[in-house]
Amino acid sequence: MKKSRQWDVRRAVALASIFHFLHSYATACLIPFLTLYFRQLGLTASMTSIIMGTKYLVGLVWSPVSSFLAKYYNKRRTVILTSLLCSLGAGLILLLIPPSDTKAAGEYCNFTLLRGAENTGTVKDDTFAFGNVTPAQDSFRSTDYAPPGTPSLAYKTLTPSTPKSHGITHTTHDSTRTDEAATALRLRLDTPSAANRASKDVAPTAQLGLQTEPKKVGSAKPIAEEGEDARQALGGVEPAARWSKDDEREQDKISGPAAAGRSPSRRRVRSAERTREEGKEEQGSKGFLGSLNVMDAQHQLFFLVLIAVGLWEALAAPLEWTVDDGLYEYLDFVDSTERYGKHRLWALLGAAFGVCSAGLLVSSLDCFIGAHTPRSAAHFYAYALATASALPVAVFLPMHSSGQREPSPRALRALQLVSADSRAVLCAVAAFVLGAAASTVDNFLFWQMQNRGSHELHMGVAAAVALLAEIALSFFRGKVLRVLGQTGTAVLGTVCLAFQCLYYSFLWSPWAVLPIQVLSAFSKGAIWWALDAQCDDISMPGMERSVQRVFRSVSTGLGGGLGSFASGFVAQRFSLEVLYRATAATLLLWSVGFLIIQSRIPRQKRLNYSRLLAADTSEVSDSDSDQERDWFVKAMKDDSLNNNH
């Protein structure tokens, strides 16, 4: 006799919870910090918003399509494993794209450290190591700093300083001084635009914080000869130096009559040769971005990152929906759907641990890992390792296939249900507004914190506090909905999000964001409880999950995408402070409008037969005298009373 298969529901739910914990941990190690990495690459706010908006829209379109195809061809486990492996590799592709400004990462890193030390009153001369600071930051100290790439801010007067530089021996020995000069020139000439700056100003080594002996007048050298010395010290690398007529006249004075007697034609020939060599050096300094030779380096970088992120999202999008469908159908087959949804708390917990641990790891590193790799690359490595750890669990995820092919996707039927109910349409608009505002917070909150001197540890702790507050409030979900109702809970969540955005526009220190993050329990948690309750009211049996997905797709995909596009242009045209204040005002206006419209729409609660079938059978009677006790008649009367109110 063939032994029947045993269905271990507890083991299936545990495996699903572990997988969601690991996957959320991996995602939180990188995605919250992704826009910060784009900023360090040299992208503007509008470019960053277009990239993130495209990411949201790709997920909106491809997630339901790939989930349907995986079920239709019964390839869910294959899709899950392939998505994990490919998204792991696609995420690392971004590290292969060089920045448009090779000094941007170091400038932002040191700016953050300096602002943080300034806010705590612990600024010292030896705060920064020479290998992690740019010449401009090492040569000057100011009482008012602005992040790199923000020319609209007013700077206070900069005063020269001579900070102590770690790792450099201040001595008068010739070889040591040569190494110092070589290091200084390498810092100055490390960016593609260095050659252009060299033609206008070649700062002496004293401006770089190097204490060298002053040269004698008789031993003065023209710029080209200093570049030759630096080239030999750098092992044959030719520094970019641009000559001008003033430079030639000065060299004539130094070199004497022999140089003065040279013909102008020979000078023009030498100048043309130097110009050609300089063009080759400028193109080579841009790496393979310069090989495109179509647009400037920043726009080349933008399109490369846009393509890489779009590909990455296309590979990662099928994962969440496919895993969720497999678990639900497994539990539905063994008649244990009441256990569905418990894995979401583990996903939130994994995200909290992931974002906090990643912030702690990166903030403990130097500004550069090795010679040229910025420390923000550690986010990608942590993401790859955590994703790889989820692969063994994905092999054993619970899956069940009924073998039946649906004539049409459930998402289309769920859209029909939502469009046929006025209150559901209003809730969908609320989800859109929520998603647009949430994308504004997710995309640029860390930018705003960085402007106030926060580094990755502050950011990770702030995001973790928001997630933990959401987890804590979830245990009181039923009580909150009973006390406030669906409408009251939704309005409360919207007002809390508006107050958060207003608070973000007035941040004053690295840790100032922490107190307001507690409100995320309502702005990200409670508001979705109200929307999910609305889903239960309009759904037919078995369609609850599909209707909830419609709301989340409208919020995260459509609202997040369009909100990202708009927020980036507002931030670049005005400022981050204006962006957050405008978002707060919009949310407050929407909460008032939501209350007014909701009060004017009649409530039409759909009869949920699946709940009626679970009623006590002792109340069912077939006799005509007991019709008043019949469960169906009672349900119809209750529904009639609800419609009248």
N, C-alpha and C positions, 0 to 999 in steps of 0.2 A: 504494500500500500504506500502510495507516494505521500511524503510528509508535507503538510501545508506550510506555506511561508509565514514566518512570524514577523509582525510589524511592530517595531520598537519605536513608539511615538516619542518617548522621552529622549531617546538617543538622537532621533531625527531633529528635534527642536534644539537640543544641545549643540549638535554639529552646525546647524544653521546660525545659532547665536555666536558660536566661535568664529565662523566665517565672516559674519557681519562685523564683529569686533575687529578682526584683523584687517578687513578691507577698509573699514572706516578709519582705523588707525593709519593705514598707508595713505589714504586720501588726505587726511588732516595733516600729515607731515609736509605736504607740498601745496595743495590747492589754496589754502588761505594765504600763503606767502607768494603765490604766483605773480600777482600784480606788482608786488614789491620787487621781484626779480626782473620783471619787464622794465621797471623804472631804472634799475641799475644797469640794464642793457643800453639805456639811452632813449627809450620810447617815451613819447609824450602821453598826457592823460587821454587825449582823444584816440590815439593809436591803441593804447591799452584797452580802452572801452570797446573799440571795434573788435579787437581780438576776443575779449571775454564775451561780448554779445554774440559773436559768431559761434563760440563754444556752446553757449546756451541753446542757440537755434539748431545747431547740428544735433544735439541731444534730444531736442523736442521732436524732430522729424524722424531720426533714426532709431530711437529707443523702442517705440511701439512697432515699427516695421520689422526690426530685427527680432523682437520677441515673438511676433506672429510667425515669422518664417522659421524660427527655431522650433516652435511647437508644430507647425505644419509638416515639417520634414523630420520631426522627432530627433533633433540634434541638439538638445539643450545642453547636455554635459560637454559636448564638443565645443559649442559656442562659448560656454563659460571658461573652459580652460584656454581656448584660443584668445579670448578677449583679455584674460589675465596676462598671458605671455606677451601678446602684442602691445598692450598698453604699457607694460613694464619697459619694453624697448623703446616705444615711441616717446615716452616721457624723457628718456635720457638723450634723445635726439636734440632737444633744446640746448643741451650743454655744448653741442658741437657748433652752435651758431655764435660767432664772436660778437662782442658789443660794438656799437658804432663809436663809442669812446672808451678806450681801454682803461682810463683812469676813473670812470664813473663809479665803479663798485668801491674802489678804495676811498673816493671822496665821500660817498654816502656813509660808508662805514665809519670813517674818522669823524665826519660831521656829527653822526649820532652819538658817538662816544664823547665828543667834546661838549655837545649840548647837555648830555646826561651828567657829565662832571660839573658843568656850569650850574645846572639846576640844583645839584646837591652841595655846591660850594666847595668842591674838591679838585678844582683845576690846578694842575701842577705843571712845572716846566717839562717834566719827563713823563707826561701822560702818554705820549705816543712814541712808538718806535719808528726809526727813520725808514725802515722798510715798509711801513704801513701808512705813510702820510705823504701827501703830495707836496711839491715845493711851495705852492701858494699857502697851504695850511701850515707848513713848517716854518715859513718865513714871517708870517704875520699872525697876530692875535687880536681879536676884536671882542667887544662886549655885546655885539649883536650879530648873530650868524643867520644865514639863510641856506637852505639846502642847495646843492649844485643844480644848475639849470633853471633857477628861478630868478631871472633878471628883474622882475617887477618889484621885488622887495628892496627896500632901502637899506643900505649898509652904513654902519657907522664908520668912523675913521679908523683905518687899520694902522697899527703901529708895528714897526719891525721888532723882532725879538730873536734871540739866539737860544732856542731850546736845546736841552741836552738830548743828543741822539744816541740811542742805544745801538750797539753793534759797530760803532765807528770810533777808531782810536784817533784822538786829536794829537797829532804829532807833526813835526816838521820834516820827517824823513821823506825823501823824494818819492819812493815807491808807494808809501802810504798815501801821500797827497795825490799821486796819480790815480790810485784806486778810488779815492774820494771824488775826484773830478769825473772819472768814468761813471761812477754810480750816479752822480748828479745829472750828467748829461743823458744817461739812460732814462732817468725819470722824466726829464724834460722832453725827450724825443721819442717817448713811447707811444704817443698818440698820433693819428694821421695828420692832425692839424699842426703838429709841432713845427714843421718846416715853415709854415706861414708865420707862426709866431716868432721864429728865429730871425726872420728878416726885419722885424720891428724892434725886437728887444731880446738881447742875450744877457740874462742876468748873471752877475758874477757869482762865484761859488759861495761867497759870504752870505748871499741871500738865501741859500739853501741850508743855512745853519752850520756850515762847515768852517771851522776855525783854522785857516791856513795863513801862511806867511804872505804878506803883501809882496807883489813882484816889484823888482826894481825897474826904473824907467828904461834903462838900457836893455832890459830883457823882455820888454813887452812884445807880444806876438799878435799878428792879425787873427781874425776869427777863423780863417781857414786853417792856419797852422795849429791853433788850439783844437780844431776839429780833427786834424791829423793825429795829434797826440791822443785824443780820446778814441779815435778809431783803432790805434794800435793797442790801447789799453783794453778795448772791448773785443779784441781778438779779430780784427779785420772788418768790423762793422762800420760802414761809413756813416757818420752822423750827418743829418740834413742841416745844411747851413746855406743861407741865401745871401748873396752879395748885393750890395748897392753901390751907386757911384760914390757915396760918401765913404764907404768901406775901402774902395779902390784908392781914393785920394789919401785916406789915412795910411794905407799900406805904402803908397808912394813916398809919403813923408818918412815912414819908418825904414823902408828898404833903401832909400837913397837915390842917387842919380841913375843908377842902372835900371831901376824899375821905372823911373820917370821917363826914360828914353824909349820905352816900348811903344810901339805904334798902336793907335786906337783900334785898328782892324784886328790885331791879335787879341786885344781885350774883348772885342765883340765876339770873336770866335770862342774864346774861353768862356765868356758869359753864356753863349748859346749852348755850349757843351754842358755847362753846369746846370742850365735850365732843363735840358733833356734828362740828365742824370737825376735831377730832383723830381721830375715827373714820374720816372720809374720808381723812385724810392717812395713817393707818396702813394702810388698805386699798390706797391707791394706792402706798405704799412696797413692798408685796408684789408689785407687777406683776400679770401675768395669773394668778398662782397665787391671789391673793386673790379673783379673780373666780369661782373655783370655789365658794368660800364654803360648803364642806361639812365640811372637816376642817382641821387645822392645816397650816401651810405646809410643814413637813417631810414629812408624809405625802402631801400633794399632790405635792411634788417626787418622792417615792419612786415613786408610781404613774406619773407622767409619764416618768421615767427607765426604769422597768420596761417600759412600752409601747414606748418608743423603742429600747431595746436588743433587745427581742424581735423587733421589725420588722427591725432591722438584721441580726440573726443569720439570720432567715428569708431575707433577700435575699442574704446572703454564703455561706450553708451549701452551696448546690449547686455552688459553684465548684470546690472541691478534688476532690471525687469525680468530677465530670464531666471535668475535665482529665486526671485519672489514668486513667480508663476509656478516653478517646480515645487516649492515648499507648500504653497496653498493647495495645489491639486493633490499632493501627497496626503496632507491632513484632511482634505475633503473626502478622499477615497476611504480613509480609515475612520471617518465620522468624528474628527477631532479638531474642527475648525475653530473651536473656542480657544485653542492654544496659539492660533495665528496672531501675530502682532507682538508677541513677547520679545522677539529678537530685536525690536526697534530700540529698546532701552540699552541693549548691549552695543548697538551701533553708535548711539549717542555717547556711551561711556568710552568706547574705543576712540571716537573722534576727540573727546576731551583729553585723554591720555596722549594721543598722537600729536595734537597741536602744542600741548604744553612741553612734552619731551623734545620735540623738534626745536622749539624756541630755546629751550635750555641748552641743547647740544650746540646749536649754531652760535648762540651768544657767548659760549665758552671758548670758541675758536678765535684765532687771529683773523685779521681782515682778509688774509689770503692763505689758502692751503697750498703750500709749496711756493713756487715762484710766481705763477700767473693765475691760478685758479681762485676765484673769489669764494669766500666761505659760504655764500648762499647756495653753492652747488651741493652742500651737504643735505639740503632738503630733497634733492633728487635722488641722492644715494639712499637716504632713509626710506623714501617712497619705494624704491626698487627692492630693497631688502624686505620691507614689510609685505609688499605684494608677493614676493617669492615665497614668503612663509605661509601665505594663504593658499598656495597651490596644492599642497597635500590634503588640506581640508576640503578643497573643492572637488577632489576626486571622489569623496565619500558623501557628498551632499545628497539629501533625500530627493529623489525624483520619481515621478509617476506619470505615465502617459496612458491616457484612456484609449488611444487609438482612433478617436473620432475627430474628424476634421470639420471645424465650424464653417458654415457657409459665408460668414462675414466676421471680421474682427469685433471683439466686444467693445473696443474703443469707439467704433462708429455708432453702435447702439447706445452707448453711454452718452455720446454727444447728442443724440436725438432726445434722450430723457432730459438732459440739462436744458436744451433749447426749448422744450415744451413746457417748462415751469418758470414762471416769472421770478420767484424767489431764488431759484437755482441760478438763473441768469445774473441776478444781482450778486449772489455769492461768488459767481465766476468773475465778475468785474472786481469784487473785493479782493479775490485771489490775485488778479492781475496787478492791482495797485500795490498789494503787499509784496509781490515778487519784484516789481520795479524798485520799490524803496529798499528792499533787502539787498538787491544787487548793488545799489549805491553804497550801502554800508559795507558789504563784503569786498567790493572792488577798491575802495579808497579810504577805508578806516585806517589801515596800516600806513598809508601815505600820510594821513593827518597825524598819526601818532609819531611817525618818524620825523615829521617837521617839528615836533615838540621834544625831540631827543630820545624817544623810545627806541629800544632795540628789540631783537627777536624774543627775548625772554619776557619783556613787558607785553608784547603782542600775543605770545602763546598763552600766558597766564590769563589775559583778558578774555580771549576766546574760550578757554577752558572754564572760566567762571560762568560765562553765559550758558554753556552746555550743561554744566552741573546744576545750575539753577533750573533749567528746563526739566532735567531728570527729577529733581526734588519736587517740583510742583505737579509732575505727572501722577503722583500718588493721590492727589486731591482732585483729580479730574471730575469725578462724578459730583462731588460737593460743589465745585465751582460752577458747573453747568446748571445744577439745581437752583443755586442761589441767584446767579446772574442771568440765566437763560442763554439761548444761542445768540440773540442780538446783543445783549449786554456784554457777553464775553468777547464777541467780535469787536465791538466798539472799544472796550477796555484795552484789548491788544493793539488796536490801531493807535490809540492815544499814547500808549506806552512807547510804541515805536517812534511816534512823532517827538516825544520828549527826549528819547535817546538821541535822535538826529540833531535836535537843538543843542543838547549837551555836548555832542561831538564837536560842534563848531566853536566851543569855548574852552577847549582843552588847554591847560597851562603847564602841565608837567608830564613826565613819562608815565607816572602811575595814576594820573587823574582819571583815566577811563574806567578804572576798576569798579567804583561804586555803582555806576549806572548800568553795568552789565547784568546786574541782578534782574532788571526789568525784562531781560530777554526771555525769562520764563513765561511772560504773558505775550510779548510781541512776536515770539517765534513758536511758542507752545500752545498757549490757551486759544489763540485765534484760530489755530488749525483744529482744535477740538470742536469749535462752533461750526466750522465748515464741514467736518466729518459728520457731525450730528445732522446737518442739513442733507448730506448724502443719504443717510439712512431714511430720511423722510420721503425722498423722491425716488428711491431705487426700488426696482422689482427684485424678487428673490434671486440671489446669486450675482447681482450687478453692483453691489455696494463697492467692491474694490475698484471696479472699472470707473464708476462715477468719481470716486476719490482720486483716481489717477488723472481724470480730466481736469479736476481742480488743481492738482499739483503740476500738471503739465502747463496749464495756463499761467500759473504763478512762476514756477522756476524757468520754464522754457520761453514762453512768449513775453511775460512780464519782465523776467530777468534779462532777456536779450534786448528788448526795446529800451528798458530802463538803463542798461549799460551804455547803449549808444547815446542816449540823451545826457546821462550824467557826465560822461567823459568830455563832451563838448562844453557843458556848463562849467566844469572844473577848469578847463583850459582857457575858456573865454574870460571867466571871472576869477574864482578861487574855490578852494575846498570849503571854506567857511560859508560862502554864499550858496554852494551846492547843498550843504546839509541844512541850512536855514530854509531854503526853498523847499526841500523835501519835507521838512517838518510842517511847514505851512500847508503844503498840499495834502498831507495826511490828516491834519486837523479839519480842513475843509471837507475832505472825503468822509470823515467820521460823522460830521453833521449831515451831509447829504445822504449817507447810508441810513441814518436814523429816520430821516424824513421819508425817503422812498420806501423803506421797509414798512413803515406804519400805514402806507397807502396801498400796499399790495395785499389782497385777501389771501389768507392762509388756506392752502389746499393740500392737506396731508394725504399722501397716497397710502392705500391699504396694503400693509405688508403681510401677505398670507403666510409666509414662512414663520412669522412670530405667532400667528393664530394657531397654526398646527401644533405648536409647542404648548398650547394652553392645557389646562387640566381637563381631562376627558370626563371627569365626573360632572361637569357642568353641561355636557352634551345630552340632549333628549330629543327623541323622534316623535314624541306625542304632541298633539296639537295644544293640549292644556299647558305644556311647559315651554311653549315657544319663546316666552319672555326670557327664559334662561338660556336659550340657545346662543352659543358663542358667536355665531355668524351674525345674528340679529343684533347682539350687543355691539359687535364691532362696527356694524353699519350705522347704528345710532350714535356711537361715539364719534365716528367720522363725520356724520351729519352735524353734530354739535360743534366740532372743530371748524368746519367750513363756515358755519354761521358766525363764529367769532373771528 
